[in-house]
């Protein structure tokens, strides 16, 4: 289904724009009025919170039997599996991109600090396997990850706040590049929703809070790298 009227009426947004950002509650109400049930499900999927995603009773019981880092890794795998199992190509590719970016950044961070990357990388795709096994400086990834050099450069950013913003800039760029030719399709609606979500997060985030995001990540990685007894 095409959404000519909806997309034409959405406020223009730019990544570095200082104009007010469309309110997410307002935007969701607009989408709920005009999207099909199936397409509303795509918005739900890309908005999914890893700590609040629906789980089967069996999955919840399994999580309760795990210790860190296995518990976190299992939840992350479930999160990505839900996205990678989507029937919409754009959404499926978005989740694959998120997993790739997060895995590369995590692997480089682990390598820098001498932590065991095998416990931190999520998934079993080709990228994940190379991150776990390759000793090459670039993990032998450039042939299969087109923008590896950009992701790696961002991962090397020492300023934690800037690193987070640069990662979101990569995500923004990916959304633009992969939705621009989906004229009036649900893909453009999903991309717009995700871009507004990125803007909303940064409008509310202070430098101190952004720095704390990565400090918390480092703390968690340190904890999960300690062998469990």
ABEGO torsion letter per residue (X at the ends): XBBAAAAAABBBBBAABABBBBBAAAAAAAAAAABBAAAAAAAAAAABBAAABBBBAAAAAAAAABBOAAAAAAAAAAAAAAAAABABAAAAAAAAAAAAAAAAAAAAAAAAAGBBAAAABBEABAAAAAAAABABAAGGAAAABAAAAAAAAAAABABAAAAAAAAAAAAAAAAAAAAAABBGBAAAAAAAAAAAAAAAAAAABBAAAAAAAAAAAAAAAAAAABBBX
